[in-house]
Amino acid sequence: MLVYADNAATTKMSKLAIETMLPYFDNIYGNPSSLHSVGQEAKEALEAARKTVAECLGCEPREIYFTSGGSEADNQAIQSAAWFGARKGKKHIISTAFEHHAVLHTLEKLRKEGFEITLLDVKENHNVSAQQVKDAIREDTCLVTCMYANNEIGSVLPIGEIGAVCKAAGVPFHTDAVQAAGHLHIDVKAQNIDMLSLSAHKFHGPKGVGVLYARRGMPLVNVIEGGAQERGKRAGTENIAGICALAAALQDACSHIDENAAKVTAMRDKLIEGLSQIPHCALNGDPVNRLPGNVSFCFEGIEGESLLLYLDAMGISASSGSACTSGSLDPSHVLLAIGRVHDVAHGSLRLSLSHYNTMEEMDHILHCVPQVVQQLRNMSPVWRELQNGERTYIL
């Protein structure tokens, strides 16, 4: 049995998204900036997609900017708020310690340019609270940027409460909603979100296309220069096929959000219950406020990379919080941020599900993971030391 359980990394495109793209490769192929009829036909499709996305997020079409993905949208949102804040003498930004690197690396760049960055602690419940944000806001705070849901451990942040705190303080609020869009209900107006980022390939759309929502009146600086596209805020001929597929995939996901969440949550809970029976393991992430499809565990005495390779050989595609597969020996910054020690953080497993998964696949996972964990522990000198009392168990 083949089981794809790495949907937080990317999802397969839905048939609807694929079918939506096809006409824009050979029939409606014009440049939307062209004045002739072929170009204007593409322009109409572009604006129809913009309207669809706006309806899904609860905003106006002119507040939607199409980008190459979530990382670009994060960069533009954060750099724009920083630029505008610096003009007013405000150079303090609040974020969390377990943000995606698209946010953290942008903040580090700004730190080198003289901004002060406050990263909120996420050890309690593996989450942050609106009170933490409120306590951190200062007179010179120019931005609060908190992810909607964590990509590794699945914690869902209290975005509406944080948005209310920011609005009361008059501080712009940005959220990286890449893992949440299409999976959780979003209403940017009701939740007082000023800027939001999303990416199509996380909800069964194509890769290489995303969205930045920016509330009307929010000043944006360009991160890509060269043309007047996207109302002058994002140069480059628009990816009409990708944009239209994004809109179709998002609309489809939002229209089935409750039924998909119910199905995926049931599978998630089955995995959490089953994997919790493995000795010396721990669930990562907020146990209550959690993405429907996220299961993240640490298993003491093993290496996450070995676990992934063994599971892949058994037909299960998953991921690890450990960054060793990308050439680094350091464990995930997210797992370290929530308080996992290095030895434990290295033995992590993330299973991320979609509505395409089945309960039969969950049975296969629950059959394989305990078997592989035990097999790896039997080969581990660290595990032998733990069992012999030469080391103390952490989990």
Disulfide bonds with the S-S distance in Angstrom:
none
